[in-house]
Amino acid sequence: MKAIESRAEVYLMALQSLSEAEREAVITRLLEDPQLKEDILDLAVIQQRQGEQSRPFTEYSAERKERALKA
């Protein structure tokens, strides 16, 4: 286990040991920071969409351009 993973495990265990109210308070504080909130939301979306099929960026980019022209 890498040092970063080890440290993350310690923080996770500490968070899990808190009461529900304490965990909620910690998470609320994290979400008050705009950058952390964006990072957390990005990670949540990545986790949710992990099983989805991917497609080439060029295909996605072309589709976006096409939609922008129609708007």
C-alpha positions in Angstrom: 0.0 0.0 0.0 1.4 3.4 -1.0 1.8 6.2 1.6 -1.1 8.1 0.1 -3.4 5.1 0.2 -2.4 4.4 3.7 -3.1 7.9 4.9 -6.4 7.9 3.1 -7.3 4.7 4.9 -6.5 6.3 8.3 -8.7 9.3 7.5 -11.5 7.1 6.3 -11.4 5.0 9.4 -11.4 8.1 11.6 -14.5 9.4 9.6 -16.3 6.1 10.0 -15.6 6.1 13.8 -17.6 9.4 14.2 -21.2 9.6 15.1 -23.7 10.2 12.3 -24.0 13.9 13.4 -20.2 14.3 13.5 -19.8 12.7 10.0 -22.5 15.0 8.6 -20.8 18.0 10.1 -17.4 17.0 8.6 -19.0 16.4 5.2 -20.9 19.7 5.3 -17.7 21.5 6.1 -16.0 19.8 3.1 -18.8 20.8 0.8 -18.6 24.5 1.9 -15.2 24.8 0.1 -16.0 25.4 -3.6 -13.0 23.6 -4.9 -13.5 20.6 -2.6 -17.2 20.5 -3.5 -16.4 20.4 -7.2 -13.8 17.7 -6.7 -16.2 15.6 -4.6 -19.0 16.0 -7.2 -16.6 15.1 -10.0 -15.5 11.9 -8.2 -19.1 11.0 -7.5 -20.0 11.3 -11.2 -17.0 9.3 -12.2 -18.0 6.6 -9.7 -21.6 6.5 -11.0 -20.6 6.3 -14.6 -17.8 3.9 -14.3 -19.7 1.1 -16.0 -20.8 3.1 -19.0 -19.3 2.5 -22.4 -16.8 5.1 -23.6 -16.4 6.7 -26.9 -13.7 8.6 -28.7 -13.2 12.3 -27.8 -13.3 13.3 -31.4 -16.8 11.8 -31.7 -18.0 13.7 -28.6 -16.4 16.9 -29.8 -18.0 16.7 -33.2 -21.4 16.1 -31.6 -21.0 19.1 -29.4 -20.1 21.3 -32.3 -23.1 20.1 -34.3 -25.4 20.9 -31.4 -23.9 24.3 -30.9 -24.5 25.1 -34.6 -28.2 24.1 -34.3 -28.8 26.3 -31.2 
